[in-house]
Amino acid sequence: MFAILSKQWANVNDIKQLCGSGRDKARQIRKEIELDIKSSGKKLLDGKEKKVPMSKVIDYLNMDINYIAKMAMLEKKINNDRRN
């Protein structure tokens, strides 16, 4: 999960994995975030694949990034201990 959260931009697949939803729900979330950004007067990048800022996804999903980072560090420590 931390590998996904550390990206600057989120696509539908990233959103799908973060919230454990299907593709349709992930698209709906992305579109809601897009509308929020555009309604604030800001623009999004135009590209082949639509993406939104990961920070907006984290806010939308009300995720505790500090807790996730703490758990990622704990997981890394456990994996390192197993190797030794």
C-alpha positions, 0 to 999 in steps of 0.5 A: 500500500505504501508503494501506491501512496508514495506516488505523486499521481493516482490512476483508477487502478491505484484508487481501486487498490487503496479502497478495495473497490471495483473499477466503476467505484474507483472511476467515480471517486476519480471523477469526484476528485477531478470535479473538486479540483476543477471547481476550485479553479485549478487544472489537471494534466491532460494525458492518455490516462486520467490521473489525480493528485495522490494527496487528494485521494488520501484526503478523499479516503480520509486515510491516516498517512502517518499510521500507514508510514508507521506500519510500513516501517514496522513491516520493513523491520520485520522483513529485515529481521526475518532475513537475519 
